[in-house]
Amino acid sequence: MKFSKIYIGLLFGATLMSCSDDETTPSIETPDTYTFTRDGASTVSYSGQSTRIAMNHEFGGALKVETNSEEALLSMYNHQEGEADFSDADLNASDKNLKSKTAASADFYSDNATDAAAIKTQIDTWIGNQHDEVFPRWNDAASAGNAGQIADGTSTRYVSAEGVEYNQVIAKSLIGALLADQILNNYTSTAVLDAGSNIEDNDADVLAEGKTYTNMEHKWDEAYGYVYGGTAEKPSDLLKYIGSVDGNENYTGIADAIEDAFILGRAAIVAKDYTVRDTQAEIIRENISKVIAVRAVHYLQGGKALLESQEYGGAFHDLSEGLGFVYSLQFTRKPNTDSPYFTKTEVEKFYEDILANENGLWSASSTTLDEISNKIVDAFDLVLAEAAL
Amino acid sequence: MKVSRVFLLVFTVFLFSCDTGSDESAGDNFDRGAMLANWADNIIIPAYANYEKELDALVSSVETFTADASESNLVSLRDKWQSAYLAWQWVSMFEIGRAEALSMQSYSNLYPTNPTEIEASITSGDYNLELPSRRDQQGFPAIDYLINGLGSTDADIVAFYTNIQTGSSYKTYLSDIVNRLHSMTTEVVEDWNNGYRDTFVNNDGSSATGAVNKVANDYIYYFEKHLRASKIGIPAGVFSSNSPDPTDVEAFYNSDFSKALYEEALAASEAFFNGQHYGSATKGESFATYLEYLNSIKEGEDLVKLINDQFVTIETTGANLLDDFSEQVETNNTLMLNTYDELQKNVIYFKLDMLQALNIKVDYVDADGD
């Protein structure tokens, strides 16, 4: 316990120190907030990310309206410009959607269309399951082997025959498949930042056509937007869980570490210092990956405890969130590598193992939940009791 | 968020203390059986008997009102609803045995209630009150809406029940939810009277499933969630970044009754801590006598005295609250927040100091609310 705290303290210390080292680089001007201008005009833009975060919020809500058709839900996930899928006219007019950015990063999926398609199909399948299995029994009580509603404190959860809350699985899977994948494996990737003539253009302050920013600046902003592009009322799900992990005293400071890296990385692009930029990308990758891992362990352990005391509603809610975060682990990124901490095959095995017993979560094995938690903890150099909080 | 972190810390501490001391607690020689007998025979069972009696009166006043929906019968029904609601405050904390199996607390007093869904059910006539999703459409808060919230005057309210087209649907729904309160209670009372009392008293071990551990957890959970949070903290906006919300108070449609309900609940929790017999000044074995037996010391002071002094501080602080908590949060929310802070101090004494002294582990975790 003690050792690991010191270790984590050191880690953060190291991160902070590397920041302050960079800040001493005289050529990089680092603002306190993510504010960058050129000739008095802001050069920061991430409207596409804000749009998708807003779409994701409405989509998440729609998964809990039992009168929605499967087609309507699939259309919200795979919106087409001009279709009236959302209540917000601006979203309907948008040419953006969620599905095309699911498992769609340059580093992981540009040469792996097979997995990219399978992951998109998996989300579609879960949407279909919510409609076909859970909606018809919306006004029935759930029991082992039967879908329906179940109490979780004062909340009511709607689960499948196996106790799975598909809307939670989908929401938490998209934190990895959409948000983390785009940030870690796409917009902070050199393949994207340095694409085409981006370096020459950024070096010479050649702006994107009709814009105030260079292409490279904009790519970095798009990564930033997937974390911070929501509103105060409807933040991105990733930002929400960065906050949760930061609220765990064992990881206090992780939110600042991520935000500082985004600011310094962007300042480094302005200063044309690509080494500092890439160092910040690694800090972002390490810490956002850690957020996903900590939440996966947190929910698996929380669900295990509730299941043992037969508080099924609370247990299923936690384990369903846990299943989603486990699925998201395939989109994490080990710093200084091109690999996730766990592969698609590995996380799918975890998912199956958790649901392997009769009636799935109703009889999920504590041993299995511990084994998977420990594998995650080991891969990320975490401490089980600390992450479980 | 803050609370849950503190709590989890506590949880960890207890995990450790359990590793070393789980066998010793049974050896403290305190007569847990006598304490359980005092709780069952002098507090819980009499409080339920009184609550059931009040519900009998409520049921019959609803029958009178549905037979003759007059303003005077409405006034009488409201009076019975208030008496039963006060009696409920004395049993709400005992979510154990049959009451636990029924989730009685959440089916009896989940607020704010949901008028939209209630109206939809009245219109359709199609509702299953046993479903979790129907919990905010029944119990005392839903009755509150139906007898206080439908109109601004008694004549306006009565008009809903005398309406030729829809009046009978309103009557049916009102009867259904009052009867459900009553039938849950009958089930619980019968269970206590037909064997559960002995099961409870004989379950005097120190394991997590022992009756002392369960009651301690139920009691503290009740004090933290239902008394401190639901009655005071949530209306005062403690748990949201938004401003206080006058619609979150208990008995919102009769909101000048909200303080009376809070004070009743506070009195019940204080009485239970001290083992005070229901409806009497006599005291028996209790958390207080158990702690005195263990000679618990907190910073050189007696924990029982600290807790009881804090109860007095809570009462003094809350004494100046308006009868109407909706008005209170809109005119002087600071006083609500002060009351909350004083309640919180006893949460800490209970959850940290008392449970540590009794070597009991907290068995509930705060949900993160998503």
Interface residues (C-beta under 8 A of the other chain):
Chain A: N139 D140 A141 Q149 I150 A151 D152 G153 T154 S155 T156 K240 S244 G247 N248 E249 G302 A305 L306 S309 G313 G314 H317 A385 L389
Chain B: M1 R5 L8 L9 T12 S103 S106 L110 N128 E130 L131 P132 S133 R135 D136 D363 V365 A367 D368 D370
